[in-house]
Each structure stands twice: as C-alpha cells, then as structure tokens.
C-alpha cells in the first residue's frame, strides 16, 4: 500500500491510502457485525436464538483469503523494476534512513503522542444500564469508514497539525462526556452512551488517516515495509506502558464499583479518568513534531541527520519490545 500510495501525483497523494483504510475499516466492520449476529447465540453465551456453527467463520476467512490471493495474482501487475542489493548495501541504506531527521522525528511523535493518548481510567461499562458490549465494539466503526472516505476526497490539503489537534480534542470531549455522565449518574442510558461512542468514530478515523499520510511520505524507496512495520508496532508496543500507568492510577484511587454507588466511589472512579484525560490534553504538545503537510515533510528529508538519534531509535525499539515481552510473561 505504501509503495502504491507514493506513486500518486504529489498534489492528490493520499486518495489510494484513504480507499485502502476505508476498505480495511469496512472489512473490520463486517466481521464485527458477523460476530454480533451469528456468534451471539445461546451456545456462545449470548442472547439470540440463532447462531452460526463454530467452523463457519473459519471457512469464510479461508474463502475470502483465497479470493484476495486470486485477485492479487490475476489483477495486480507490477512493472516497476529495481536493482537488487546485497544485505550489506541494504542495511547501510536502512541505517541512513533511520538517522534522517524525518524518520526519527516522526517515530518520536508516534511514540509520545500515542502513549499520552492511551492513558485512561478504569472501564465504567458495568454502570451503564443494559449495555450490549457487542454493539459497543461495532458503533465506533460505523462512522469510521464514511469519515475516512470524506477526508480522502475533500481534505487532503488541510493542515495536519490543526486537523489532529481538533480531532483529538473532539475525541477527548466525547469520551469525557460519556465517562462522567455514567460515573455521576447524569445518564446511564445505554442509548446515550452508545451514541457518544458512535461519534468518536469520526475523530479516530481522521487522526488515523492523517498520521498514515505522514508515514507514507517519510518511507524511503525500498524500505516501505520496514517503515510501515516500525510505524505500526511502535503504537502497539505502547500498550503495556499505558496499561502499567493505568493500573498505577487505579491503585491510587481504589473503588469497588459493583459494591457501592455513593459519592465517594464516584469520585474515586472519576479521579483516574480526570488525570487520564488531562494527560491526553498535555499530549497535544507532541504535535510540534508533526509537519503541517507533505511539502514541509519533504523538505525535512534533505535537512538534518543524526547518528545519535538513529542509535536511540534502535535502542528505544529494542527496549519497547523487551518491556512488552516482560509484561506478557509477568501476566502469563
């Protein structure tokens, strides 16, 4: 996807990427609908009186995978030829890329911005009246796809920093309303809670797409897969750190939500969320590391390089992987 996105004209670059993100979002949405309607019967512990057999989703997955493989082999023709390089030459080129300003600055942005955005309080779903967790997994995705398509058609030239700032603040406001409405019993209605979650699909989709644009622009020729892999996994490797911080916050303000529903419990549950949302707001400061558009990012490619920063990128990635393994083994 990264390689084909880079082949678009500079002025309209991003349309293929938006289409790909919309297709991936549509596939995820259909899978969640299937789980909600066909794997939610009595034999799976659900509420419906009908369900699909346990082998059906596996056969469907195999069938769609074979169809996709057939399309790749029969429809995609790649006429782009590249000179082959030995491992030493390729590794030297990768090291040069990692020491460039555009790569280490955007990877630093990816790490710091997403880490701050992931810190939250404890889940409050138990206090929502008659909440269907299946629909909570579906509703944010329902606006994800149309928001992605709309931005890809009409907003490719918008300022990235402003867009991410506005969408992040919007998401924080929506999540804060849903959270504190439930905690302080303003409204614990499942429809209200689900509606607020539904709206979060718009800012999440736009933030995901804009940061993806930055990733495509910084990827070097021949290293598209490496950069895409680093970009994706750094966010995932933030999860153990964010979970550790959330656990510490919740431990500082102990509360048993299932046992009490008084003002003291409300406050104890709310404090970690207040701190978490505050950290997310502070995390907006990392937007200074994100270029405003494709042209400033292209200029960064030819200005600035640091071997120290390259070393920090490698060591930081290894440290994140090590910490993730340690946390996984500890939980196991």
Buried (B, 14 or more C-beta within 10 A) or exposed (E): BBBBBBEBEEEEBBBBBBBBBBEBBBEBBEBBBBBBBBBBBEEBEBEBEEBBEEEEBEEBEEEEEEEEEEEEEEEEEEEEEEEEEEEEEBEEBBEBBBBBBBBBBBBBBBBBBBBBBBBBBBEBEEBBEEBBEBBBBBBBBBBBBBBBBBBBEEBBEBBBBEBBBBBBBBBBBBBBBBBBBBBBEEBBBBEBBBEBBBBBBBBBBBBBBBBBBBBBBBBBEBBBEBBBEBBEBBBEBBBBBBBEBBEEBBEEBEBEBEEEEEEEBBBBBBBBBBBBBEBBEEBBEBBEBBBBBBEEBBEBBEEBBBEEBBBBBEEBBEEBEEBBEEBEEEEE
